[in-house]
Amino acid sequence: MGRYDFLYKMDLQHRAMAVYIYLADRSNKNGECWPAIPTIGRELKLSQSTVRRALKDLRKVELVETEQRYRTKGGKSSLLFRLKKM
């Protein structure tokens, strides 16, 4: 049984699968990571809007939670991604 068998059995767009595997590859032992959306897009060769749609797909099926992070002076930082299944 492969690590991502559960993912392949789901009815997901290929963009969502690619983003999930990318996040899993970059996550810590708690399933958390915080790459910026432009970074994900650049490394997967996807547009930022495609990455956002993929994240929406993943949140909809409850594979990923996102949480906005903030800098010390209050400005927005990259999102915290928490994988629900690994």
N, C-alpha and C positions, 0 to 999 in steps of 0.2 A: 504494500500500500504506500503510495507516494504522499509526500508532504502536502501537496495541494489537490489531492483527489476530490475533496469536498468542494473546492472551488470550480473544478472542471464539470462537476455534476449540476452546478447551478446555472440558471438561465441568465447569464450576464453578458453584456457587451464585451468585446475584446479589450476595449479601453479600460474598463473597470478591472478586468483580470490583470492587465499589465500594471496598473497603478497599485493594486493590492500587493502583487508580488514585489514591486519596487519598495513599497513601504515595509513589507515584511523583511526584506533584505537589509534595510537600514534601521530596523527597530532594535531596541535594547531587550534585555531578558524579560521586561515587563510588557513588551509589545508596544512601546512608545517610541515615537521619533518626531522630528520637527523640521523636515525639509521645506523650503519655500516652494510655492506652486510654480514659479518660473524655473526653479531648479529641476523639479520633477519633469516639467514639460521639455526642458532642454535635454535632459539625460534620456528621456524616453522618445524624443523627437515627436512630441505632441504639442498642440497649441495649448495655451493656458486655459482657454475656454473648454477644450476637450478634457483637460485634467479636472477642471471644476465639475463638468458633467459626470465624469467617472466617479469623483468623490460623492456626488449626490446619489449616484446609483448604489455605491457601497454603503452609504448611510441608510438608504431606503431598505436594504436587506440586512441591516444591522451588523455588517462586517467591520465597520469603522466608526469611531466616534471622533469628533473634532472639538477642540477647545481653543478659543482665541487666547493667545499669550500677549502680554504687554511689557514694554520696556520700563525701566525704573522711573522715567519721566512721564509715563502715561501713554506714549505712542504705541501703536500696534506693532507686534512682532509676528513671526511666522506662526502658523497654527500648530498645535500639538495634536498629533494623530495617535489614536489608541486603537490597536487592532483587537477585535473581539474574538477572533478565532485564529489560532496559529498551529 
